[in-house]
Amino acid sequence: MHGYSGDKQAYLTRLRRVEGQIRGLQRMVDEDAYCIDVLTQVSAATRALQAVALGLLEDHIGHCVADAVNSGGPEAEEKIKEASAAIARLVRS
């Protein structure tokens, strides 16, 4: 079971909302909307995706990493490295 399983519906709802924002962006570009207006919406969609990513990361650390650390051994080290790499990817984006 994944760490986000309990919140799966909430994540799906948020991702569908982001999907709608992206469709709105496509429509704005298609209709030659003002550049700043498009950029504002890109920023909003980016923030929404970041919020999903941070929630997933929190769930992963609170569930998967915590379980591995409690069990100990090489799996714990692997899960910590995996979480660190995920954080690095989020910081770079």
PyMOL commands that set and color helices and strands:
alter all, ss='L'
color gray80, all
select helices_A, chain A and resi 5-30+35-71+74-92
alter helices_A, ss='H'
color red, helices_A
deselect
rebuild
show_as cartoon
